[in-house]
Amino acid sequence: MQYSKLKTLKLGKNSLSILSPKISYLSALAYLDLKGNHFEVLPQDLGYCRALKRSGLIVEETLFETLPSDVRDQMKKCL
């Protein structure tokens, strides 16, 4: 995929309510800003973004807690 090397994606404050499952193709993604949207849950597909850690995922804390526990644990690990 042509975006597999994308490291930063800023989607904050865009009135989004869903995130495409294709987010899983962004394996190098290290910074993702989703704060200020209308998400009820985060997709477990974020677990495929192996470079994305908790410090680089900009969301409301309650939204982070909607991820499956294994994905949350993976994101909390250091690089």
C-alpha positions as CSV (number, residue, x, y, z in Angstrom):
1,M,0.0,0.0,0.0
2,Q,1.3,3.5,-0.8
3,Y,0.7,4.8,2.7
4,S,2.4,2.1,4.7
5,K,5.2,4.5,5.7
6,L,2.9,7.2,7.0
7,K,3.9,8.1,10.6
8,T,1.6,11.0,11.5
9,L,-2.2,11.3,11.0
10,K,-4.1,14.2,12.4
11,L,-7.9,13.7,12.3
12,G,-8.9,15.6,15.4
13,K,-12.0,17.8,15.5
14,N,-13.5,16.4,12.2
15,S,-16.9,15.2,13.4
16,L,-15.8,11.6,12.5
17,S,-17.8,8.7,14.1
18,I,-16.1,5.7,12.4
19,L,-12.5,4.9,11.4
20,S,-11.9,2.7,8.4
21,P,-10.5,-0.8,9.0
22,K,-7.8,0.2,6.5
23,I,-6.1,2.0,9.4
24,S,-4.6,-1.4,10.0
25,Y,-2.4,-0.9,6.9
26,L,-0.6,1.9,8.5
27,S,2.0,-0.2,10.3
28,A,4.5,2.7,10.7
29,L,1.9,5.0,12.2
30,A,3.3,6.5,15.4
31,Y,1.1,9.5,16.0
32,L,-2.7,9.5,15.6
33,D,-4.8,12.4,16.7
34,L,-8.5,11.5,17.0
35,K,-9.5,13.9,19.8
36,G,-12.7,15.9,19.4
37,N,-14.6,13.5,17.1
38,H,-17.8,11.5,17.7
39,F,-16.3,8.0,18.2
40,E,-18.1,5.7,20.7
41,V,-15.4,3.0,20.4
42,L,-12.0,2.7,18.8
43,P,-11.5,-0.1,16.3
44,Q,-9.4,-3.1,17.4
45,D,-7.7,-2.7,14.0
46,L,-5.5,-0.1,15.7
47,G,-3.6,-3.1,17.1
48,Y,-2.1,-3.6,13.7
49,C,-0.4,-0.2,13.9
50,R,2.6,-1.7,15.8
51,A,4.5,1.6,16.0
52,L,1.5,3.4,17.7
53,K,2.0,3.7,21.4
54,R,-0.3,5.2,24.0
55,S,1.7,8.4,24.1
56,G,1.1,8.8,20.3
57,L,-2.6,8.1,20.3
58,I,-4.4,11.3,21.1
59,V,-7.9,10.5,22.3
60,E,-10.1,11.0,25.3
61,E,-9.1,8.6,28.1
62,T,-12.6,7.0,28.2
63,L,-12.3,6.3,24.5
64,F,-8.9,4.6,24.9
65,E,-10.5,2.2,27.4
66,T,-12.9,0.9,24.6
67,L,-9.9,-0.9,22.9
68,P,-9.5,-4.6,23.7
69,S,-7.2,-5.1,26.7
70,D,-4.5,-6.8,24.5
71,V,-4.4,-3.8,22.2
72,R,-4.2,-1.4,25.2
73,D,-1.4,-3.4,26.7
74,Q,0.5,-3.5,23.4
75,M,0.2,0.3,23.1
76,K,1.4,0.8,26.7
77,K,4.7,-1.0,26.1
78,C,7.8,0.9,25.3
79,L,9.4,0.8,21.9
